[in-house]
Amino acid sequence: MFNLLSILIGIVAFVIALAGLIPLVGIVNWIALPIAFIGMGIGFLSENKTGRNLNILVLIVAMVRLMLGGGIL
């Protein structure tokens, strides 16, 4: 159950992070980071690793995008 919830949270965070990849909309990644972090925490409570890994991937994508854009762009 926790894995399914973590996957759903990861999908929502991933859609938000994808929107943040558009130039001049990178600030949206600041919203995706806490959502993915919560999903990762729920994923740690699960026996399966799929949800946790999805949220870690979203965290990495959002952090790299924020670093490349200087935190805003």
The first five atom37 places (N, CA, C, CB, O) and aatype in JSON, in Angstrom:
{
  "aatype": [12, 13, 2, 10, 10, 15, 9, 10, 9, 7, 9, 19, 0, 13, 19, 9, 0, 10, 0, 7, 10, 9, 14, 10, 19, 7, 9, 19, 2, 17, 9, 0, 10, 14, 9, 0, 13, 9, 7, 12, 7, 9, 7, 13, 10, 15, 6, 2, 11, 16, 7, 1, 2, 10, 2, 9, 10, 19, 10, 9, 19, 0, 12, 19, 1, 10, 12, 10, 7, 7, 7, 9, 10],
  "atom_mask": [
    [1, 1, 1, 1, 1],
    [1, 1, 1, 1, 1],
    [1, 1, 1, 1, 1],
    [1, 1, 1, 1, 1],
    [1, 1, 1, 1, 1],
    [1, 1, 1, 1, 1],
    [1, 1, 1, 1, 1],
    [1, 1, 1, 1, 1],
    [1, 1, 1, 1, 1],
    [1, 1, 1, 0, 1],
    [1, 1, 1, 1, 1],
    [1, 1, 1, 1, 1],
    [1, 1, 1, 1, 1],
    [1, 1, 1, 1, 1],
    [1, 1, 1, 1, 1],
    [1, 1, 1, 1, 1],
    [1, 1, 1, 1, 1],
    [1, 1, 1, 1, 1],
    [1, 1, 1, 1, 1],
    [1, 1, 1, 0, 1],
    [1, 1, 1, 1, 1],
    [1, 1, 1, 1, 1],
    [1, 1, 1, 1, 1],
    [1, 1, 1, 1, 1],
    [1, 1, 1, 1, 1],
    [1, 1, 1, 0, 1],
    [1, 1, 1, 1, 1],
    [1, 1, 1, 1, 1],
    [1, 1, 1, 1, 1],
    [1, 1, 1, 1, 1],
    [1, 1, 1, 1, 1],
    [1, 1, 1, 1, 1],
    [1, 1, 1, 1, 1],
    [1, 1, 1, 1, 1],
    [1, 1, 1, 1, 1],
    [1, 1, 1, 1, 1],
    [1, 1, 1, 1, 1],
    [1, 1, 1, 1, 1],
    [1, 1, 1, 0, 1],
    [1, 1, 1, 1, 1],
    [1, 1, 1, 0, 1],
    [1, 1, 1, 1, 1],
    [1, 1, 1, 0, 1],
    [1, 1, 1, 1, 1],
    [1, 1, 1, 1, 1],
    [1, 1, 1, 1, 1],
    [1, 1, 1, 1, 1],
    [1, 1, 1, 1, 1],
    [1, 1, 1, 1, 1],
    [1, 1, 1, 1, 1],
    [1, 1, 1, 0, 1],
    [1, 1, 1, 1, 1],
    [1, 1, 1, 1, 1],
    [1, 1, 1, 1, 1],
    [1, 1, 1, 1, 1],
    [1, 1, 1, 1, 1],
    [1, 1, 1, 1, 1],
    [1, 1, 1, 1, 1],
    [1, 1, 1, 1, 1],
    [1, 1, 1, 1, 1],
    [1, 1, 1, 1, 1],
    [1, 1, 1, 1, 1],
    [1, 1, 1, 1, 1],
    [1, 1, 1, 1, 1],
    [1, 1, 1, 1, 1],
    [1, 1, 1, 1, 1],
    [1, 1, 1, 1, 1],
    [1, 1, 1, 1, 1],
    [1, 1, 1, 0, 1],
    [1, 1, 1, 0, 1],
    [1, 1, 1, 0, 1],
    [1, 1, 1, 1, 1],
    [1, 1, 1, 1, 1]
  ],
  "atom_positions": [
    [[0.82, -1.19, 0.0], [0.0, 0.0, 0.0], [0.87, 1.26, 0.0], [-0.93, 0.0, 1.2], [0.58, 2.22, -0.71]],
    [[1.93, 1.24, 0.81], [2.82, 2.4, 0.85], [3.52, 2.59, -0.48], [3.85, 2.25, 1.98], [3.77, 3.72, -0.91]],
    [[3.85, 1.48, -1.15], [4.53, 1.58, -2.43], [3.63, 2.23, -3.47], [4.98, 0.2, -2.92], [4.08, 3.09, -4.23]],
    [[2.37, 1.85, -3.51], [1.43, 2.44, -4.46], [1.24, 3.93, -4.19], [0.08, 1.72, -4.38], [1.22, 4.73, -5.13]],
    [[1.12, 4.29, -2.93], [0.99, 5.71, -2.57], [2.25, 6.48, -2.96], [0.73, 5.85, -1.06], [2.16, 7.61, -3.45]],
    [[3.41, 5.88, -2.75], [4.66, 6.53, -3.11], [4.77, 6.71, -4.62], [5.84, 5.73, -2.59], [5.26, 7.74, -5.09]],
    [[4.33, 5.71, -5.39], [4.36, 5.82, -6.84], [3.43, 6.93, -7.32], [3.98, 4.49, -7.49], [3.79, 7.71, -8.2]],
    [[2.23, 7.02, -6.74], [1.3, 8.07, -7.13], [1.85, 9.46, -6.82], [-0.04, 7.88, -6.42], [1.72, 10.38, -7.63]],
    [[2.45, 9.61, -5.66], [3.07, 10.89, -5.3], [4.22, 11.19, -6.25], [3.56, 10.87, -3.83], [4.41, 12.34, -6.65]],
    [[5.0, 10.16, -6.6], [6.12, 10.34, -7.53], [5.66, 10.76, -8.91], [0.0, 0.0, 0.0], [6.32, 11.58, -9.55]],
    [[4.55, 10.22, -9.37], [4.03, 10.6, -10.69], [3.58, 12.06, -10.68], [2.86, 9.69, -11.09], [3.84, 12.8, -11.64]],
    [[2.92, 12.48, -9.61], [2.5, 13.89, -9.51], [3.73, 14.8, -9.47], [1.64, 14.11, -8.24], [3.75, 15.82, -10.16]],
    [[4.73, 14.44, -8.69], [5.95, 15.25, -8.61], [6.69, 15.26, -9.95], [6.87, 14.73, -7.51], [7.28, 16.27, -10.32]],
    [[6.66, 14.13, -10.67], [7.34, 14.05, -11.96], [6.68, 14.95, -13.0], [7.37, 12.61, -12.45], [7.37, 15.59, -13.79]],
    [[5.36, 15.0, -12.99], [4.64, 15.89, -13.92], [4.97, 17.34, -13.6], [3.1, 15.65, -13.83], [5.17, 18.15, -14.52]],
    [[5.04, 17.68, -12.34], [5.39, 19.05, -11.96], [6.83, 19.36, -12.36], [5.2, 19.26, -10.44], [7.12, 20.45, -12.84]],
    [[7.74, 18.39, -12.15], [9.14, 18.59, -12.52], [9.3, 18.71, -14.04], [10.01, 17.44, -11.98], [10.14, 19.47, -14.51]],
    [[8.51, 17.96, -14.79], [8.58, 18.09, -16.25], [8.14, 19.48, -16.69], [7.7, 17.03, -16.92], [8.72, 20.04, -17.63]],
    [[7.14, 20.04, -16.04], [6.74, 21.41, -16.36], [7.85, 22.39, -16.02], [5.45, 21.78, -15.61], [7.98, 23.42, -16.67]],
    [[8.65, 22.06, -15.02], [9.76, 22.92, -14.63], [10.94, 22.87, -15.57], [0.0, 0.0, 0.0], [11.86, 23.68, -15.45]],
    [[10.94, 21.93, -16.52], [12.02, 21.86, -17.49], [11.86, 22.88, -18.61], [12.09, 20.47, -18.08], [12.81, 23.14, -19.36]],
    [[10.68, 23.46, -18.73], [10.44, 24.49, -19.74], [11.21, 25.75, -19.33], [8.91, 24.8, -19.89], [11.18, 26.13, -18.16]],
    [[11.9, 26.39, -20.27], [12.66, 27.6, -19.93], [11.76, 28.66, -19.28], [13.33, 28.18, -21.18], [10.62, 28.86, -19.69]],
    [[12.29, 29.32, -18.28], [11.66, 30.39, -17.51], [10.53, 29.9, -16.6], [11.12, 31.44, -18.45], [9.78, 30.72, -16.07]],
    [[10.38, 28.59, -16.42], [9.38, 28.04, -15.51], [10.07, 27.13, -14.49], [8.29, 27.26, -16.29], [9.42, 26.32, -13.83]],
    [[11.39, 27.26, -14.35], [12.16, 26.38, -13.49], [11.84, 26.52, -12.0], [0.0, 0.0, 0.0], [12.14, 25.62, -11.22]],
    [[11.23, 27.62, -11.62], [10.9, 27.83, -10.21], [9.86, 26.82, -9.72], [10.39, 29.26, -9.99], [9.71, 26.61, -8.52]],
    [[9.14, 26.2, -10.66], [8.14, 25.19, -10.32], [8.81, 23.98, -9.66], [7.36, 24.75, -11.57], [8.16, 23.24, -8.92]],
    [[10.1, 23.78, -9.94], [10.81, 22.65, -9.33], [10.9, 22.78, -7.81], [12.21, 22.53, -9.93], [11.08, 21.78, -7.11]],
    [[10.79, 23.99, -7.3], [10.77, 24.17, -5.84], [9.51, 23.55, -5.24], [10.86, 25.66, -5.48], [9.49, 23.21, -4.06]],
    [[8.47, 23.42, -6.03], [7.25, 22.74, -5.57], [7.41, 21.23, -5.68], [6.02, 23.21, -6.39], [6.92, 20.49, -4.83]],
    [[8.1, 20.78, -6.74], [8.28, 19.34, -6.96], [9.2, 18.71, -5.91], [8.84, 19.08, -8.35], [9.02, 17.55, -5.55]],
    [[10.17, 19.46, -5.42], [11.14, 18.89, -4.46], [10.49, 18.4, -3.17], [12.18, 19.93, -4.12], [10.71, 17.25, -2.8]],
    [[9.7, 19.2, -2.46], [9.11, 18.68, -1.23], [8.1, 17.55, -1.46], [8.44, 19.79, -0.48], [7.97, 16.66, -0.63]],
    [[7.39, 17.6, -2.59], [6.45, 16.53, -2.89], [7.2, 15.23, -3.09], [5.6, 16.87, -4.14], [6.8, 14.19, -2.56]],
    [[8.29, 15.27, -3.85], [9.08, 14.06, -4.09], [9.77, 13.58, -2.81], [10.13, 14.32, -5.18], [9.94, 12.38, -2.61]],
    [[10.15, 14.52, -1.97], [10.79, 14.14, -0.7], [9.8, 13.4, 0.2], [11.34, 15.39, 0.03], [10.17, 12.43, 0.85]],
    [[8.56, 13.85, 0.24], [7.52, 13.16, 1.01], [7.26, 11.78, 0.42], [6.22, 14.0, 1.04], [7.11, 10.81, 1.15]],
    [[7.19, 11.71, -0.91], [7.0, 10.42, -1.56], [8.14, 9.45, -1.29], [0.0, 0.0, 0.0], [7.92, 8.25, -1.12]],
    [[9.36, 9.98, -1.24], [10.51, 9.14, -0.93], [10.42, 8.61, 0.5], [11.82, 9.92, -1.13], [10.75, 7.46, 0.76]],
    [[9.98, 9.44, 1.42], [9.81, 9.01, 2.8], [8.77, 7.91, 2.93], [0.0, 0.0, 0.0], [8.96, 6.95, 3.69]],
    [[7.69, 8.04, 2.2], [6.66, 6.99, 2.21], [7.2, 5.73, 1.55], [5.38, 7.47, 1.49], [6.88, 4.62, 1.96]],
    [[8.03, 5.91, 0.51], [8.63, 4.77, -0.17], [9.56, 3.98, 0.72], [0.0, 0.0, 0.0], [9.7, 2.77, 0.55]],
    [[10.21, 4.65, 1.67], [11.09, 3.95, 2.61], [10.3, 3.04, 3.55], [11.91, 4.96, 3.42], [10.84, 2.07, 4.08]],
    [[9.03, 3.35, 3.76], [8.19, 2.53, 4.64], [7.7, 1.27, 3.94], [7.02, 3.34, 5.13], [7.18, 0.36, 4.59]],
    [[7.86, 1.22, 2.62], [7.36, 0.09, 1.84], [8.43, -0.99, 1.72], [6.92, 0.55, 0.45], [9.63, -0.73, 1.88]],
    [[7.98, -2.22, 1.44], [8.92, -3.3, 1.21], [9.54, -3.22, -0.18], [8.22, -4.64, 1.41], [10.69, -3.61, -0.37]],
    [[8.79, -2.73, -1.16], [9.28, -2.6, -2.52], [10.06, -1.31, -2.69], [8.13, -2.66, -3.53], [9.92, -0.37, -1.9]],
    [[10.89, -1.26, -3.73], [11.76, -0.11, -3.93], [11.3, 0.8, -5.07], [13.15, -0.57, -4.2], [11.91, 1.85, -5.29]],
    [[10.26, 0.43, -5.78], [9.88, 1.15, -6.99], [9.48, 2.6, -6.7], [8.73, 0.44, -7.68], [9.97, 3.52, -7.36]],
    [[8.61, 2.81, -5.74], [8.16, 4.17, -5.41], [9.28, 5.04, -4.9], [0.0, 0.0, 0.0], [9.4, 6.2, -5.27]],
    [[10.11, 4.47, -4.05], [11.25, 5.22, -3.52], [12.19, 5.62, -4.64], [12.0, 4.39, -2.47], [12.65, 6.76, -4.68]],
    [[12.49, 4.69, -5.56], [13.4, 4.99, -6.65], [12.83, 6.03, -7.6], [13.73, 3.73, -7.42], [13.57, 6.88, -8.11]],
    [[11.54, 5.99, -7.85], [10.91, 7.0, -8.7], [11.04, 8.38, -8.09], [9.42, 6.66, -8.92], [11.36, 9.35, -8.79]],
    [[10.81, 8.49, -6.81], [10.92, 9.79, -6.14], [12.36, 10.27, -6.07], [10.33, 9.71, -4.75], [12.6, 11.48, -6.15]],
    [[13.3, 9.36, -5.93], [14.71, 9.76, -5.95], [15.07, 10.3, -7.33], [15.62, 8.57, -5.58], [15.81, 11.28, -7.44]],
    [[14.55, 9.66, -8.39], [14.79, 10.14, -9.74], [14.22, 11.54, -9.94], [14.19, 9.18, -10.77], [14.87, 12.4, -10.54]],
    [[13.02, 11.77, -9.44], [12.4, 13.1, -9.55], [13.22, 14.13, -8.77], [10.95, 13.07, -9.02], [13.41, 15.25, -9.25]],
    [[13.7, 13.76, -7.6], [14.54, 14.68, -6.82], [15.81, 15.05, -7.58], [14.91, 14.05, -5.47], [16.21, 16.22, -7.61]],
    [[16.44, 14.07, -8.21], [17.67, 14.34, -8.95], [17.39, 15.25, -10.14], [18.31, 13.02, -9.42], [18.14, 16.2, -10.37]],
    [[16.33, 14.96, -10.89], [16.0, 15.79, -12.06], [15.7, 17.22, -11.62], [14.79, 15.2, -12.82], [16.18, 18.17, -12.24]],
    [[14.91, 17.39, -10.58], [14.55, 18.73, -10.13], [15.77, 19.48, -9.58], [13.45, 18.65, -9.06], [15.92, 20.68, -9.82]],
    [[16.63, 18.79, -8.84], [17.81, 19.46, -8.29], [18.79, 19.88, -9.38], [18.51, 18.56, -7.3], [19.35, 20.97, -9.34]],
    [[19.0, 18.99, -10.36], [19.91, 19.35, -11.46], [19.36, 20.53, -12.24], [20.13, 18.14, -12.4], [20.11, 21.43, -12.61]],
    [[18.07, 20.53, -12.49], [17.46, 21.65, -13.22], [17.59, 22.95, -12.44], [15.98, 21.36, -13.5], [17.84, 24.0, -13.03]],
    [[17.41, 22.89, -11.14], [17.55, 24.09, -10.33], [19.0, 24.57, -10.31], [17.06, 23.84, -8.9], [19.26, 25.77, -10.34]],
    [[19.94, 23.64, -10.25], [21.36, 24.04, -10.28], [21.73, 24.68, -11.61], [22.27, 22.82, -10.01], [22.46, 25.68, -11.64]],
    [[21.24, 24.12, -12.71], [21.56, 24.68, -14.02], [20.91, 26.05, -14.22], [21.11, 23.73, -15.13], [21.47, 26.91, -14.9]],
    [[19.75, 26.26, -13.65], [19.05, 27.52, -13.82], [19.36, 28.55, -12.75], [0.0, 0.0, 0.0], [18.8, 29.65, -12.77]],
    [[20.24, 28.23, -11.83], [20.59, 29.19, -10.79], [19.55, 29.28, -9.7], [0.0, 0.0, 0.0], [19.58, 30.23, -8.92]],
    [[18.64, 28.34, -9.62], [17.66, 28.31, -8.55], [16.33, 28.97, -8.89], [0.0, 0.0, 0.0], [15.34, 28.79, -8.18]],
    [[16.3, 29.74, -9.97], [15.07, 30.45, -10.31], [14.61, 30.13, -11.73], [15.26, 31.95, -10.16], [13.46, 29.76, -11.95]],
    [[15.5, 30.27, -12.69], [15.13, 30.11, -14.09], [14.99, 28.65, -14.41], [16.15, 30.76, -15.01], [14.68, 28.3, -15.55]]
  ]
}
